[in-house]
Amino acid sequence: MDFSLINWLAVIACVIASMVSGSLWYNPRTFFPIWWKGIGKTDAEPGMEGNMALTWGLTILSSLVQAIGVALMVNWLGPIFGGVNALSGLLIGLVLWLLFVAPTNLVNKLFAGHGLKIWAIEAGNHLLNFLLFGLILGAWR
């Protein structure tokens, strides 16, 4: 793993992109109401329970770790996919999501009793992020 090959500005752009996409994905006008009800919450107006600084801090850290991982994989696998570019980055993001994120999230949702609808919402957000990460990291050379 050669961390010197990582475009750190692109990684930061990925983190920002994931925060923007998440805020749109889980917006009250998009998937939030279905997701909120599907995970068993009944509050009409959800509150910010718990330590929100910790929640947001760990959310950003998780996005950063994922972006670094995708950056490493784009640099490593890009040549196999025809060179490091936007298309190979997009494909690598898709493959990583398909092999690791989607099945892991599926098992978690099924054992939590949340079902396929909640899995589709959550996994869809992760798919969008991994595609964005791959696209950004492949294109921004």
C-alpha positions as a Python dict, from the first residue, in 0.01 Angstrom:
ca = {
    (1, 'M'): (0, 0, 0),
    (2, 'D'): (152, 321, -114),
    (3, 'F'): (-19, 608, 64),
    (4, 'S'): (195, 856, -129),
    (5, 'L'): (-12, 780, -442),
    (6, 'I'): (-332, 898, -275),
    (7, 'N'): (-473, 1229, -388),
    (8, 'W'): (-565, 1365, -45),
    (9, 'L'): (-766, 1655, -186),
    (10, 'A'): (-976, 1403, -377),
    (11, 'V'): (-1023, 1204, -55),
    (12, 'I'): (-1148, 1518, 121),
    (13, 'A'): (-1379, 1583, -176),
    (14, 'C'): (-1513, 1227, -131),
    (15, 'V'): (-1590, 1291, 236),
    (16, 'I'): (-1771, 1612, 148),
    (17, 'A'): (-1958, 1435, -135),
    (18, 'S'): (-2072, 1163, 106),
    (19, 'M'): (-2203, 1420, 354),
    (20, 'V'): (-2393, 1600, 77),
    (21, 'S'): (-2529, 1279, -75),
    (22, 'G'): (-2631, 1150, 268),
    (23, 'S'): (-2815, 1470, 351),
    (24, 'L'): (-3004, 1445, 20),
    (25, 'W'): (-3064, 1070, 48),
    (26, 'Y'): (-3201, 1090, 401),
    (27, 'N'): (-3389, 1414, 347),
    (28, 'P'): (-3749, 1436, 476),
    (29, 'R'): (-3854, 1469, 110),
    (30, 'T'): (-3670, 1157, -5),
    (31, 'F'): (-3604, 834, 187),
    (32, 'F'): (-3595, 954, 548),
    (33, 'P'): (-3964, 900, 635),
    (34, 'I'): (-3969, 547, 492),
    (35, 'W'): (-3637, 462, 656),
    (36, 'W'): (-3734, 613, 993),
    (37, 'K'): (-4058, 416, 1007),
    (38, 'G'): (-3887, 103, 873),
    (39, 'I'): (-3630, 97, 1151),
    (40, 'G'): (-3910, 109, 1405),
    (41, 'K'): (-3906, 473, 1506),
    (42, 'T'): (-4242, 629, 1577),
    (43, 'D'): (-4149, 984, 1676),
    (44, 'A'): (-4332, 1231, 1459),
    (45, 'E'): (-4036, 1466, 1485),
    (46, 'P'): (-3709, 1281, 1538),
    (47, 'G'): (-3483, 1426, 1801),
    (48, 'M'): (-3111, 1427, 1815),
    (49, 'E'): (-3064, 1167, 2084),
    (50, 'G'): (-2726, 1081, 2221),
    (51, 'N'): (-2398, 1256, 2166),
    (52, 'M'): (-2438, 1413, 1822),
    (53, 'A'): (-2079, 1536, 1817),
    (54, 'L'): (-1965, 1175, 1855),
    (55, 'T'): (-2218, 1056, 1595),
    (56, 'W'): (-2108, 1311, 1336),
    (57, 'G'): (-1741, 1269, 1421),
    (58, 'L'): (-1757, 894, 1369),
    (59, 'T'): (-1966, 940, 1054),
    (60, 'I'): (-1700, 1166, 904),
    (61, 'L'): (-1421, 934, 1020),
    (62, 'S'): (-1598, 636, 863),
    (63, 'S'): (-1637, 822, 536),
    (64, 'L'): (-1269, 919, 547),
    (65, 'V'): (-1161, 557, 605),
    (66, 'Q'): (-1382, 437, 320),
    (67, 'A'): (-1250, 706, 85),
    (68, 'I'): (-890, 613, 168),
    (69, 'G'): (-972, 246, 109),
    (70, 'V'): (-1131, 320, -227),
    (71, 'A'): (-833, 541, -319),
    (72, 'L'): (-593, 256, -245),
    (73, 'M'): (-804, 13, -448),
    (74, 'V'): (-840, 254, -741),
    (75, 'N'): (-462, 298, -750),
    (76, 'W'): (-402, -76, -717),
    (77, 'L'): (-676, -212, -942),
    (78, 'G'): (-704, 77, -1188),
    (79, 'P'): (-444, -66, -1427),
    (80, 'I'): (-634, -398, -1435),
    (81, 'F'): (-950, -205, -1531),
    (82, 'G'): (-774, -27, -1819),
    (83, 'G'): (-595, 251, -1631),
    (84, 'V'): (-680, 486, -1350),
    (85, 'N'): (-962, 704, -1479),
    (86, 'A'): (-1320, 799, -1405),
    (87, 'L'): (-1466, 482, -1558),
    (88, 'S'): (-1229, 242, -1384),
    (89, 'G'): (-1285, 427, -1057),
    (90, 'L'): (-1660, 397, -1102),
    (91, 'L'): (-1631, 23, -1174),
    (92, 'I'): (-1402, -33, -877),
    (93, 'G'): (-1645, 151, -650),
    (94, 'L'): (-1924, -72, -780),
    (95, 'V'): (-1723, -392, -730),
    (96, 'L'): (-1620, -295, -375),
    (97, 'W'): (-1980, -216, -286),
    (98, 'L'): (-2107, -537, -446),
    (99, 'L'): (-1848, -763, -281),
    (100, 'F'): (-1825, -611, 66),
    (101, 'V'): (-2079, -345, 153),
    (102, 'A'): (-2403, -481, 7),
    (103, 'P'): (-2379, -835, 149),
    (104, 'T'): (-2260, -721, 492),
    (105, 'N'): (-2535, -463, 517),
    (106, 'L'): (-2791, -718, 396),
    (107, 'V'): (-2707, -964, 674),
    (108, 'N'): (-2722, -686, 933),
    (109, 'K'): (-3061, -565, 814),
    (110, 'L'): (-3211, -913, 793),
    (111, 'F'): (-3098, -1014, 1143),
    (112, 'A'): (-3217, -679, 1279),
    (113, 'G'): (-3558, -757, 1130),
    (114, 'H'): (-3555, -449, 909),
    (115, 'G'): (-3613, -631, 581),
    (116, 'L'): (-3522, -564, 222),
    (117, 'K'): (-3678, -218, 193),
    (118, 'I'): (-3453, -77, 464),
    (119, 'W'): (-3158, -266, 319),
    (120, 'A'): (-3228, -112, -23),
    (121, 'I'): (-3240, 239, 124),
    (122, 'E'): (-2923, 203, 329),
    (123, 'A'): (-2729, 0, 73),
    (124, 'G'): (-2841, 241, -199),
    (125, 'N'): (-2684, 529, -11),
    (126, 'H'): (-2362, 332, 27),
    (127, 'L'): (-2371, 241, -343),
    (128, 'L'): (-2406, 606, -437),
    (129, 'N'): (-2113, 696, -213),
    (130, 'F'): (-1886, 421, -344),
    (131, 'L'): (-1968, 519, -702),
    (132, 'L'): (-1896, 884, -622),
    (133, 'F'): (-1574, 791, -444),
    (134, 'G'): (-1453, 580, -735),
    (135, 'L'): (-1550, 844, -987),
    (136, 'I'): (-1382, 1128, -798),
    (137, 'L'): (-1068, 929, -715),
    (138, 'G'): (-1034, 786, -1065),
    (139, 'A'): (-1092, 1114, -1243),
    (140, 'W'): (-892, 1346, -1017),
    (141, 'R'): (-535, 1256, -1108),
}
